[in-house]
Amino acid sequence: MKLVPIYAIAGALTLATMLPQQAAADDLVVGAAISLTGGLAYADVPAQKGMQLAIDEINAAGGIGGKYKIDLRLKDSRSDPAQTSIAAQELIDDGASVLVTPCDADPSIGAGQMAQSAGVAAFSTCASSPNLPLAVGDHMFTNFPGDNVQATVSAKYAIDSGYKNAYILISPDTSYTQLPNYFKTVFETLGGKVVGEDNFSIGQQDFSAQVTKIKSLEPAADVIMTAAYEPDFPAFIKQLRAAGITAPVIGSDGIDSPTTFALGDVAEGVVFSTAGFAAPGSPLEAFNAKYKAANGENPDTIFSAIGYDLIKVLEAAVLKADSVDREAIWQAVRELENVQGATSTITYKGTNGVPLRQVSLIKVVKGDRELVLQEAPDAALIPAPSL
């Protein structure tokens, strides 16, 4: 994932908020050890903008419940697990009542473990691994439909579309890119068959071996499923189509980015799972209008709305607890039900830290989004997280 210049600008503009600050006694101090630069900035920078929009709205109205202002403190984790842990500890030591970690499980684990030890609730901006709370403990929460949930919706869609044979492409380098393993479980449970699978390395640009294998499969794959993201997904899809392979491709939220929609014909018809769709009259459409009014441009990725959702969850938790105490907030989050966000309603009660949310399937059509379906899957079909 390459960082475009605006991210570096955004990081510079937020420098003032990274410096130590003195909070009022009734402030909710939110410490965000997130990636303002580096490979994860493509998701964390938009998420931070969405968080800030919600914070500005709430603070302008007098704070949460007219009582608690939100004090957001940012530290650039530089998309590096070690730096994320350092930044997280500094924010916790500086009085954060809540910790926000990057949009990936790997750097979030170390930071989350520090939050766990300190009794601080921690939320990843948009990591979707259902293993993350299991790896950290009961103070760790995700803020996005889990990989196993997204894969269940995608696999059922594939079966309902008449696909019988699938090929999956995964990477051992990150837990996220192994999402297709959940797809495989559900696809085969519903009667399909995975006829081929391969690994790739993060940052790989030559997919000729994988493309050759796909082309030689017998029976041929009716559908290809991968959780590859930038820069790997663009390289893969270009080489796949250049080889004359026209099988439909299903991806995941990692390709919900401007790059995908700028790929032209090679991305036409790609379907991917994500957290929401701005249907007419929807909360996401309303969010997009507010975002444009505040920033002078439309959001170009769902991650802005996901950041907004995270703050709405914290607002609901503080209202429920009527406190900004660390322990009180954590206890309140565990009891939250049907919090209305920009993308979906959000429920943590009765979960292991991965919220109950709807999943949207989006198709790329002429460089734009087309809604395929929006649903919460049958719980009985969702595979259990596997460490």
C-alpha positions in Angstrom: 0.0 0.0 0.0 1.6 3.2 -1.1 1.2 6.5 0.7 0.0 9.4 -1.4 1.3 12.9 -0.6 -1.9 14.1 1.2 -1.2 11.6 3.9 2.1 13.2 4.7 0.4 16.5 4.7 -2.3 15.2 7.1 0.4 13.9 9.4 2.1 17.3 9.4 -1.2 19.0 10.1 -1.9 16.9 13.1 1.5 17.4 14.7 0.1 19.8 17.2 -2.3 17.2 18.5 0.6 14.8 19.0 2.2 17.0 21.6 1.5 16.4 25.3 -1.7 18.1 26.4 -3.5 18.9 29.7 -7.0 17.5 29.8 -9.9 18.9 31.8 -11.0 16.6 34.6 -14.2 15.7 32.7 -12.6 15.2 29.3 -12.7 11.9 27.6 -9.1 11.4 26.6 -8.8 9.2 23.5 -5.3 8.2 22.6 -4.8 7.1 19.0 -1.6 5.2 18.2 -2.4 5.0 14.5 -0.6 5.0 11.1 -0.4 8.6 9.8 2.4 7.5 7.6 3.5 4.2 6.0 1.6 1.3 4.5 -1.5 1.4 6.8 -2.0 5.2 6.3 -4.4 4.4 3.4 -6.9 3.3 6.0 -5.9 5.1 9.3 -5.7 8.6 7.9 -9.3 8.5 6.5 -10.4 6.9 9.8 -8.8 9.7 11.7 -10.7 12.2 9.6 -13.9 10.5 10.4 -13.1 10.4 14.1 -12.3 14.1 14.1 -15.6 14.9 12.3 -17.6 13.1 15.1 -15.5 14.7 17.8 -16.1 18.2 16.3 -19.8 17.6 16.2 -20.0 16.3 19.8 -17.8 19.0 21.3 -19.6 21.7 19.4 -22.8 20.5 21.0 -21.3 20.8 24.5 -19.7 17.3 24.7 -21.1 13.9 25.3 -24.4 14.4 27.1 -23.5 18.1 27.3 -21.0 17.2 29.9 -17.8 15.4 28.6 -15.7 16.9 25.9 -13.5 14.6 23.8 -9.7 15.2 23.8 -8.1 13.3 20.9 -4.4 12.7 21.1 -2.5 11.3 18.1 0.8 9.6 17.8 2.1 8.3 14.5 2.8 4.6 14.8 4.3 4.7 11.3 2.7 1.4 10.3 5.3 -0.4 12.5 4.3 -2.9 15.2 7.2 -1.8 17.5 6.5 1.9 17.1 2.8 1.2 17.7 3.5 -0.3 21.0 5.8 2.6 22.0 3.2 5.1 21.1 0.4 3.2 22.8 2.3 3.1 26.1 3.1 6.8 25.9 -0.6 7.6 25.4 -1.7 5.3 28.2 0.9 6.9 30.5 -0.4 10.3 29.4 -3.9 9.5 30.8 -5.8 8.0 27.9 -9.1 6.4 29.0 -9.4 4.7 25.6 -6.8 3.5 23.1 -7.2 3.4 19.3 -4.8 1.1 17.4 -4.1 0.7 13.7 -6.2 -0.9 10.9 -4.4 -4.2 11.2 -4.3 -7.0 13.8 -0.5 -7.4 13.8 0.5 -4.0 15.2 -2.7 -3.9 17.3 -1.8 -7.0 19.3 1.2 -5.5 21.2 -0.6 -2.2 21.7 -3.7 -4.0 22.9 -1.8 -6.0 25.4 -0.5 -2.8 27.0 -4.1 -1.5 27.1 -5.2 -4.8 28.6 -2.6 -4.5 31.4 -3.6 -0.9 32.1 -7.3 -1.7 32.2 -7.9 0.5 29.1 -10.4 -0.4 26.4 -8.7 -0.6 23.0 -10.3 -0.4 19.6 -8.6 -1.0 16.2 -9.7 1.5 13.6 -10.6 -1.2 11.1 -8.8 -4.4 11.7 -11.2 -7.2 10.9 -9.4 -10.3 12.3 -11.8 -12.1 14.7 -8.6 -13.4 16.4 -7.5 -10.0 17.6 -9.6 -9.9 20.8 -8.7 -13.6 21.4 -5.0 -12.7 21.1 -5.1 -9.7 23.5 -7.9 -10.2 26.0 -11.3 -8.8 27.0 -10.2 -5.2 26.7 -9.6 -5.4 23.0 -12.4 -4.6 20.5 -12.6 -4.5 16.8 -14.6 -1.9 14.9 -15.4 -3.6 11.6 -17.2 -6.7 10.3 -15.0 -9.7 11.2 -13.1 -11.6 8.5 -15.2 -14.7 9.2 -18.4 -12.7 8.9 -17.4 -11.0 5.6 -16.3 -14.4 4.2 -19.6 -16.0 5.2 -21.6 -13.4 3.2 -19.2 -13.7 0.3 -19.3 -17.5 0.2 -23.1 -17.6 0.3 -23.2 -15.0 -2.5 -20.9 -17.2 -4.5 -23.1 -20.3 -4.0 -26.3 -18.3 -4.7 -24.6 -17.0 -7.9 -24.2 -20.6 -9.2 -20.4 -20.9 -8.6 -19.4 -24.5 -7.8 -15.6 -24.4 -8.0 -13.4 -21.8 -6.3 -9.7 -20.8 -6.2 -8.4 -19.0 -3.2 -5.2 -16.9 -2.8 -3.8 -16.2 0.6 -0.7 -14.9 2.3 1.0 -16.2 5.4 2.4 -12.8 6.0 -0.6 -11.3 7.8 -3.7 -12.8 9.4 -6.0 -10.6 7.3 -5.0 -12.0 4.0 -6.0 -15.5 5.3 -9.6 -14.5 5.2 -10.2 -16.8 2.2 -9.8 -19.8 4.6 -13.1 -18.8 6.2 -14.6 -18.4 2.7 -13.4 -22.0 1.9 -15.1 -23.4 5.1 -18.4 -21.8 4.3 -18.3 -22.4 0.5 -17.7 -26.1 1.0 -20.3 -26.3 3.8 -22.8 -25.0 1.3 -21.8 -27.5 -1.4 -19.0 -25.8 -3.3 -15.5 -27.1 -3.8 -12.2 -25.2 -3.6 -10.2 -26.7 -6.6 -7.0 -24.7 -6.1 -5.2 -22.5 -3.7 -1.9 -20.6 -3.5 0.1 -18.4 -1.2 1.7 -15.0 -2.1 4.0 -12.7 -0.3 3.0 -9.1 0.8 4.6 -6.7 -1.7 4.8 -9.4 -4.4 4.5 -8.0 -7.9 4.9 -11.1 -10.1 1.9 -13.4 -10.0 2.8 -15.4 -13.1 3.1 -18.7 -11.2 -0.3 -18.2 -9.6 -1.9 -17.1 -12.8 -0.5 -20.1 -14.7 -1.9 -22.5 -12.0 -5.3 -20.9 -12.3 -5.3 -21.2 -16.0 -4.5 -24.9 -15.8 -7.0 -25.9 -13.2 -9.3 -28.8 -14.1 -12.1 -28.3 -13.4 -11.7 -24.6 -14.0 -12.5 -22.2 -11.2 -15.9 -20.5 -11.5 -14.8 -17.8 -9.0 -11.5 -16.5 -7.5 -11.4 -15.3 -3.9 -8.6 -13.3 -2.3 -8.1 -10.8 0.5 -5.0 -9.3 -1.2 -4.8 -5.5 -1.0 -2.6 -2.7 -2.4 -0.1 -3.1 -4.0 -0.7 -6.8 -4.4 -4.3 -6.8 -5.6 -3.8 -4.4 -8.5 -0.8 -6.4 -9.7 -2.7 -9.7 -9.4 -5.8 -8.6 -11.2 -3.9 -7.0 -14.0 -1.9 -10.1 -14.7 -4.9 -12.3 -14.3 -6.9 -10.4 -16.9 -3.9 -10.0 -19.2 -3.7 -13.9 -19.3 -7.2 -14.0 -20.6 -8.8 -15.4 -17.3 -12.3 -13.9 -17.0 -13.5 -15.8 -13.9 -15.3 -13.5 -11.4 -13.1 -12.2 -8.6 -14.4 -11.6 -5.0 -12.2 -9.5 -2.7 -12.6 -8.0 0.7 -12.6 -4.6 2.4 -8.8 -4.1 1.8 -9.5 -3.2 -1.8 -12.2 -0.6 -0.9 -9.9 2.2 -2.0 -9.6 4.7 -4.8 -6.9 2.6 -6.5 -9.4 -0.2 -7.2 -11.9 2.1 -8.8 -9.1 3.7 -11.0 -8.0 0.3 -12.5 -10.4 0.6 -15.4 -11.6 -2.5 -17.3 -9.4 -5.0 -15.3 -11.4 -4.3 -12.2 -14.8 -4.3 -13.9 -17.2 -6.7 -12.1 -15.0 -7.3 -9.1 -17.1 -7.8 -6.0 -15.8 -7.1 -2.5 -17.2 -7.1 1.0 -17.1 -3.9 3.1 -18.9 -2.2 6.0 -21.5 -0.1 4.3 -23.1 1.5 1.2 -24.5 5.0 0.8 -28.0 4.1 -0.3 -30.4 7.0 -0.7 -31.7 8.1 2.7 -29.1 6.0 4.6 -27.0 7.2 7.5 -23.9 6.7 5.3 -25.3 9.1 2.7 -25.9 11.6 5.5 -22.4 11.1 6.8 -20.9 11.6 3.3 -22.7 14.9 3.0 -21.4 16.1 6.4 -17.9 14.9 5.5 -18.0 16.9 2.3 -19.2 20.0 4.1 -16.4 19.7 6.6 -13.6 18.8 4.2 -14.6 20.2 0.8 -14.6 16.8 -0.9 -16.3 13.5 -0.8 -14.8 10.6 1.2 -13.1 8.2 -1.1 -13.1 5.2 1.2 -15.4 3.6 3.8 -12.7 4.0 6.4 -13.7 7.6 7.1 -17.2 6.5 8.1 -15.7 3.7 10.2 -13.7 6.2 12.2 -16.9 8.2 12.8 -18.6 5.0 14.0 -15.8 4.4 16.5 -16.4 7.7 18.2 -20.2 7.1 18.2 -19.5 3.9 20.1 -17.4 5.7 22.6 -20.1 8.4 23.0 -22.7 5.7 23.7 -20.4 4.0 26.2 -19.8 7.3 28.1 -23.5 8.1 28.1 -24.2 4.6 29.5 -21.5 4.8 32.1 -22.0 8.6 32.8 -18.3 8.5 33.4 -14.9 8.9 31.6 -13.3 6.4 34.0 -11.4 3.7 32.2 -13.0 0.8 33.9 -16.5 2.3 33.6 -16.1 2.8 29.8 -14.9 -0.7 29.3 -17.8 -2.2 31.2 -20.2 0.0 29.3 -18.9 -1.1 25.9 -19.5 -4.7 26.7 -23.2 -3.9 27.2 -23.8 -1.8 24.1 -26.5 -2.8 21.7 -27.7 -1.3 18.4 -25.5 1.9 18.5 -26.4 3.7 15.3 -23.2 4.5 13.3 -22.8 5.9 9.8 -22.4 2.4 8.3 -24.6 0.1 10.4 -25.9 -0.5 13.8 -23.2 -1.8 16.2 -23.6 -4.3 19.0 -21.0 -5.5 21.4 -23.2 -7.2 24.0 -22.8 -10.9 23.9 -19.8 -10.9 21.6 -16.1 -11.6 22.2 -15.1 -8.1 21.2 -16.0 -8.4 17.5 -19.2 -6.3 16.9 -22.3 -7.5 15.2 -22.6 -5.5 12.0 -24.1 -5.7 8.6 -21.8 -6.6 5.6 -22.2 -4.9 2.2 -21.2 -6.6 -1.0 -20.2 -4.0 -3.6 -19.5 -4.5 -7.3 -17.2 -2.3 -9.3 -19.1 -1.0 -12.3 -17.5 1.5 -14.6 -15.3 2.8 -11.9 -18.1 3.2 -9.3 -19.9 1.3 -6.6 -23.0 -0.8 -7.2 -24.7 -2.5 -4.2 -25.0 -6.3 -4.6 -26.5 -7.0 -1.2 -26.4 -5.9 2.4 -27.1 -8.3 5.2 -26.0 -9.9 8.4 -25.2 -13.6 7.8 -26.9 -16.6 9.5 -24.9 -17.0 12.7 -24.9 -20.8 12.4 -22.8 -20.4 9.2 -20.1 -18.2 10.6 -16.9 -20.2 11.2 -15.3 -19.9 14.6 -12.1 -17.7 14.9 -9.0 -19.8 14.6 -5.7 -18.7 16.2 
